[in-house]
Amino acid sequence: MKKPARAFYILSSLMLALVISITEIHGVPFWGAKQSSPADTPIETLEPGEFIWEGNLEPVGPVAIVVSLPEQMAYVYRNGLRIGVTTVSTGKKGHRTPTGVFTILNKDKDHRSRKYGNAPMPYSERLTWDGVALHAGGLPGYPSSHGCIHLPSEFARKLFGITHKGMTVVIAGKSTAPRTVVHPAMLMPVDAGTGKTKSTDPLGIMESYRWQAEASKDGPVTLVASAADRQVIVIRNGIEIGRAHLTIETPEKPLGTHAYLVLEGGEPGHPRWSTIGLPGHATESKGIHDENAIDRLRMPQKFTNRLYNLLEPGTTMLITDAPVLEHTTGTNLTVIGSGKPEG
């Protein structure tokens, strides 16, 4: 190792040790490994509290996080490339961590829980308004939390530095096949002002689409395309702003369930999409998405023209065979809104 590089490494290590010491002095525990395992460490050999972080592999682009409950692992992707993986501890029996597609609602580096006796929850990133969050916490090697996702302290610090409100977090409840995501439990629009599920207003017989962009003028955009309902719904900041009838080529063939993310580097009107990395298949994070699913979908041209103006890096699309509307059978699904409930 060259002297300047060695000096930088030593200085970085000393600064990290100082941060850890100050944190521990102020009564906040430090959980897990204090530095990343080597990049070539097999993921399956990581011990509880260990992680791999390669943030410089892809320095820019939208970030997405996938948490695998059965594996007790979390994967971090930036612009479609995996840059981090860590062991986690999720909700124990009676306090299960919910599965689904979520957005980060708010962030608090020094959060303490009023619900649990002012317990420290450093680098907290809230996913639901009833308290589920990503944060540094205990990592015994099995589910032990009250619903939150516990991360190693140093990993949580690094993650906190690259995330923002509105970005996507997928929590999967079972191991899945390549380029599929477990059917989420939450996909129906939630009113961002009240936090309550909105009653859906189905398209009329003569309506091919509806567009109400003024209902929510900014915030993260999520698209949900349901084969069961033959509709696509557009949600911005947790509020529905549009929906349209969906035509599916070879409709007798299941679409499966797929999550996609718009990447940096696309041309106007031609965004680059990538599959969000999936539990158990982290090495495929840079692969091409399942075009056979997404390319079988057709929407009204006027609706598509309006929609394309909203597509930007970080936009998420979920394709599913599951129903998402109230009038269809099956479990209602919900997308967690980004707006803070009143009160």
N, C-alpha and C positions, 0 to 999 in steps of 0.2 A: 504494500500500500504506500503510495506517495505521501511525503510529509504533509503537504497542505490538506489532502483528503483525510489523513489520519488525525490531524489537528482538528479538522471540522467534526469528525466523528466523535473525538474525545469531548469537544466543547458541547456537542449536541447531547451526549450522554450525561454530562454534568448538569446541563440545564434541565433535562428531564428528571434527574435525581432531585434537583432543587424543587421543581414543581411538585413532585411526589412528596417530598419532605414537608413542604408548606401545607399541602393538602391534608396530610396525616396529622400535623400539629393542630390544625383547626377542627379536628374531630370528625373528619370525613374519611371513612375507610378507603383503602385502595384495593380494588379487587382485580385478580388475574395477573397475567404476565405484564412485566414492565416494558417489554419491547417485542416487536414482531418476530415470529419464527422465520427461518430462512424461506425465501420465496419458493424453493423447490420441495418444501416439506409436503409429503402426501397429506391431503386434507383429513383423511380418515384416521391419521395418527395423532392429530391434535388432542392434547389432554384438556380437561376442563380448565377454562381460564386462558387458554392459549389462542393465538390468532395469527393471521398473515395479513400484512398491509403493504400494497404496492401502489401507493397513490400517484407516483410519477409515471406509471405506465400509460395513463390517459389523463393528462392534466386538465382538460376542459370537456364540457358536455354535460347533458342532463344526467342526474344520478337516480338510481332506483335501488331499492333494498328488497330482498326476498328472505323471509324467515321460514325455516322448515321445522315444524313442531316435532315430527317424529325423529328427525336427525339431531334436534337441539343445536342447530347451526343457523347462521345468518350469512348471506352473501351480498356484497355491495358491487354495483356495476356503475361505470361512468361511460356514457356514450356507447353502451353496448358491450364494453369490455370489463371483465371481473377485475377489480382492483383490491378487494378485501374479502376475507372469510374469517368467521370467528365462531367459537363455541358460545352458546347462550344458555340461559335457564328461563323457561317460560312458566305459564300458570299451572299450578298443581291441581289435584282433584278438588272440585268444588269452586275453583277460581280459574277455570280454563281460559286461556288466551283465545280470543275470537279469530276465526279465519276470514279471509276476504281481501279485498283491494281497498286500501286506505290512503289518505293523504296526511302529511304532517300538519297538525293544526296550530301548534305553537312550540316554541323552544325556550328552555330555561336552564342555563348552565349551572346554577346553584339551587335548583329546586329542592324543597323539603315538603314532605307529605303531611298535610294537616290531618288526613284520614288515619295515618298510621304513626301518630305520636311524634310528629316533626322529623321523621326518619329521612336521612339524606338520600336524594336520588339525583346525583350529579349528571350533567349533560342530558337532561330530560327532553325528549321529543314526543309530544302528545299525539296519539292516534285517535282516541275517542274522548268525548267529553265526560264519560263516566270513569276516566282514570287510567285507561290502558296507554302505556307509553314505552318507548325505547329509553333505557337509561343504564348507567353503571350500577352494578349490583352483584349480589352473591352468585357464585357459579359452582355448585356442588357436583355438577355432572348429570343432573336430572331436573325435571320441572319442580320448581320450589317457590315461585312467586305467587302474588295474588292477582295475576293476569298480565302483568307487564313483561317485557322482554329484557332480561338482565344481560348486560354486555361487560366485558373487561373494561376497566377504567380507562386505560390508554387507548383502546380501540374506540370507546365511546367518545373520547376527546377528539380523536382524529375524524371520526364520522361527523361529529357536531360541527366541525370546521368546514365541511363541504356541502352540508344539506341546507335546505331552505323550506319555508312554509309552502305547502301545496304539492311537494314532490311525492312520488308514489312509493308505497310500502305494501308488498304482497305478503300475506301470512298464509301459508299452505298447511293444511291439516293432514296430509298424507303424502307419501312419496308418489311421484307422478312420472309418466312416460315423457320422453323428450318433447319439448315445445308444447306442453299442456300445463294448465294450472288447475288445481283442485277447484271445483265449483265454489265460488265465494258465497258466504252467508249474507253478504250485504251489498246490494246493488240498486236499490230503489231510491229515487231522489229524496233527500232530506232538506227541509226548509232551513236555510242557513241562519235565519233570524230567530227561529223558535227551537230548532233542534228536533222538531217532530217530523215524522214521515208525511210527505205531501200526498194527497190523493191524486191519482193520475187522471188526466183528461184525455181519453182516447181520441184518435183522429176520427173525423166524421167520414161518412161513406164517400163523399166527394172530395175529401182532402187527401192529397198524396204526401203532403208534408206541412209542417207548421214551423215558423221561425219567429222567436221573440227574444232577440239578442238584448233588448233593453231591460229584460228581467234581471240580468246580472252582467254588468259592463266590463268586469275584469276578474282576474283570478285564474287558477288552473283549470284546464279543460279535460274532461273525460268523456269518451264515447263508449256506449254500450250497445252492441249489436246482438240481438236475440233471435235465434232461429225459430224458437217456439212461438214468439210473438210476431215474427216477420216485421220487426221494427228496429230502427236504430234511434237511440236517445242521446242527446248532447247535453252535458251538464257542465256548467261553469261556476266554480266556487260553491259547489253543492246545490245549485239551483238549475232546474231544467230550463234550457233556452231554445230547444228545438227537438223535433222528432220527425221521422219520415218512414214511409213504408219501405220494406227491404225485400228485394228480389234475390233469390238464391239459386244459382245454377246447380243442377242435380240435387234438389232439396231432399231426396230420399237418403242421401249420404250425409251422416252426421258431420257437423263442423268441428266438434270437439270444443275445448275451451282454451283460448290462447290470449295472452296479454302482450301488447306491443307498445313500444315507446318511440316517439319521434326523436331522431338524433340531430346533432349539429352537422352542418355541411351540406344540407340539401339545397336544391334550387327552388326559386319561387314557383309555387304551384306543384312542386314535385318533392315533397318531404321524404327523407330517408327514414324508413321504419326498421326497427330491430325487435326481435323477441326479447322480453325481459327474462333474464337468467332464471333458471328453475332449480328447485331443490334436487340435489343428487346429480345434477347435470351442469355443474359450474363451468366445466371445460368447454361447453358448447355455447358459452355466452356471446362469442363473436360470430357464431354461425348465422346463416341466412334463415329468416323466419319461414314458417310454413306457408308458402305462397298459395298453395292449393286451397287453403281455408280463406284467406283474406281476399284473394282474387275472384272468388266465387260470389262475392257480394256486389249488388247493384243498388244504387239509390237514385232518386229523381235528380236530373242534371242541375236544376235551379237550386236545389238544396245543397248539392255537392259544391256548387260555386260559392255559396255563402260559407259553407263549412271550411273550405280550404283556406279562407282568409284568417281563420283562427288557429290553424295548425302551426305550432312552433315547437322548438326543442323542449321536451318535457311533457308534451301532450301524451296522454295514455288512451289506448283503445283496448277494450275487452270484447272478444267474440265468444259467445257461449250458446250451447243448445238449450240452456235452461230458460224458463220463463222469467220475465222481470216485471210484468204488468199485473195489476190486481185482478183483472178479469180472466186470467189464465190460471190453469191448475199448477200446483207445485208450490215450493217455498218462495215467498217474496224475497227479493234481493235488494240490498241497499248500498248506495255509495255514500260514505260518510262525508258530509259537507265540511267546507273549510271555515264557514262563518261561525262566530262564537254565539251560542244561544243567549237570549236576553236574560238578565238577572244573574 
